[in-house]
């Protein structure tokens, strides 16, 4: 997964790249295409929006909206820096978002 800044100054995007050594593997390539089609078919404010997919310099990729955030592991590893109430509130908020996303996905897939 790569974070990219478009040359035209557009919004930051996320790019998932299929490693070149897997490009000739039919099953892996099919799974990669299927994953990009699933991302393309979903539309929710809680999910990143699909942008495009293709092959450049023999590297398959698909791109979608980058959603800024922070690694949850960071919050867990630095618990002594954060008030327990804040950690609980963040965890509850993230859990609610995940449940909403899972509910949406369960109705679409």
PyMOL commands that set and color helices and strands:
alter all, ss='L'
color gray80, all
select helices_A, chain A and resi 20-22+26-41+72-77+79-81+84-108
alter helices_A, ss='H'
color red, helices_A
select strands_A, chain A and resi 2-4+13-17+50-56+59-65
alter strands_A, ss='S'
color yellow, strands_A
deselect
rebuild
show_as cartoon
